[in-house]
Amino acid sequence: MLTKKTSKNQLTLPKEIVKEFPDINYFEAAITDRKIVLTPVKMKPVDGNLAPIRSKMEKLGVTPADVTEAVKWARKRK
């Protein structure tokens, strides 16, 4: 099936392909042997249990102040 890249670098997936993935809104894009490969990704809702993430951050020595500083850095205008 043929698809075209738009001026904004977007691709439209043909209906025949999309109907094979009815509950998928996100795809992981990769390049393999000079081919674009799309892999369906199911997003999982955050259940509010951040304990494993906080535990890993503590093991890595990442503090809440580090996170605050990283957010400030990421939000800077370029």
DAUR-V611278 format. One record per pair of residues at least 12 apart in sequence whose C-alpha atoms are under 7 Angstrom apart, sorted by the first residue. I is the first residue (numbers start at 1). J is the second residue. D is the distance in Angstrom with one decimal. If there is no record, write none. Layout:
# DAUR-V611278
I|J|D ; I|J|D
This chain:
# DAUR-V611278
24|40|6.4 ; 24|41|6.7 ; 24|42|6.3 ; 26|40|6.2 ; 26|41|5.4 ; 27|39|5.2 ; 27|40|4.4 ; 27|41|5.2 ; 28|40|6.4 ; 28|41|6.5
